[in-house]
Amino acid sequence: MKELGEGFEKLAKEQGCAFVNLYGVVSDASLAKDGVHPDGAGNEAMAKVLLPAVEGLGS
């Protein structure tokens, strides 16, 4: 997953697109019972990273 995120980040730069890599943002303890999807705490962790990025798009 780390390499995939890095590849998407590189592609976004080449295309002049914004990209936020969330690899490592959600801890294993913040995953739902399925072990894949974030729970409430995981979603909050992602929001803390994504919100500043989204707000920065308007500048």
C-alpha positions in Angstrom: 0.0 0.0 0.0 2.9 2.4 0.8 4.3 2.0 -2.8 0.8 2.4 -4.3 0.4 5.7 -2.4 3.8 6.9 -3.6 2.9 6.0 -7.1 -0.3 7.9 -7.0 1.5 10.9 -5.4 4.0 10.9 -8.3 1.3 10.6 -10.9 -0.6 13.5 -9.3 2.5 15.7 -9.4 3.0 14.8 -13.1 -0.6 15.7 -13.9 -0.6 18.8 -11.7 -3.2 17.4 -9.3 -3.5 17.6 -5.6 -2.9 14.4 -3.7 -3.0 13.6 0.0 -1.3 10.3 1.0 -3.2 8.7 3.9 -0.8 5.8 4.3 -0.1 5.4 8.0 -2.7 7.9 9.1 -5.1 5.4 10.5 -3.7 3.1 13.1 -4.6 -0.6 13.3 -6.5 0.2 16.5 -8.7 2.6 14.6 -10.0 0.0 12.1 -13.5 -1.4 12.1 -14.0 -5.1 12.9 -13.3 -6.0 9.2 -9.7 -4.8 9.7 -9.9 -2.6 6.5 -12.3 0.3 7.0 -11.7 3.1 9.5 -13.8 3.4 12.6 -14.9 6.8 14.1 -11.4 7.5 15.4 -9.9 6.5 12.1 -12.2 8.8 10.2 -11.2 11.6 12.6 -7.5 10.9 12.0 -8.1 11.2 8.2 -10.1 14.3 8.6 -7.3 16.0 10.5 -5.0 15.4 7.5 -7.6 16.0 4.7 -9.2 19.2 6.0 -6.1 21.4 5.8 -5.3 20.0 2.4 -8.8 20.8 1.1 -8.8 24.2 2.7 -5.4 24.9 1.0 -6.9 24.3 -2.4 -8.6 27.6 -2.4 -5.4 29.6 -1.8 
